[in-house]
Amino acid sequence: MTTDTMTRLGRDGSQTEKQKHSEGVVARTIEEQTAKLPSDVFLMAAGASIIGALSLKMMGRGHDALFVGQWAAPFLLLGVYNKIVKVAGSDRAAS
């Protein structure tokens, strides 16, 4: 076994814990792209959806207001995901 192979595998030739729990190519790609966005974008999007829902409600379009108002929670969840990726994403473990 070469030294390079030994560093990728454990001393006994098995995968290390880090390799067993590493992310796939798709997750890594999504994390790379998501980490480029500032966290403020998601907070502003959530705020805009709330303001949009209030505006629609005042215009008498109640069903549209409910639809747009429900966007706030997913935007905030995406913001949390964005923050987690920046702090503890798979690129932190790949070193």
C-alpha positions, 0 to 999 in steps of 0.5 A: 500500500502506498503512503497516499492510500494509507492517508486515505484509509485507516492503518488497517486498510478500512475507511476512516469515520470521516470518510464513512460520513462524508457528503456526496458530490451533489450535497458538496456542490449545493453547499459550495453554491449556497455558501456564496450567498450572504445570510442577509439575503434569506432574512430580507426574502422572509421580510419581503414575503411578510410585507407582501402578504400584508399588502395583499391582505390589505388589498382584499386578496386573502388567499394570495396573502396566505400563500405569500405569507407562508414563504417566510418560514422556508426562507428562514430555514434556508438561511439557517441551512446557509449558516450551518454550511458556512460554519460546519459544511462538508468542506470543513471536514474534507481537509 
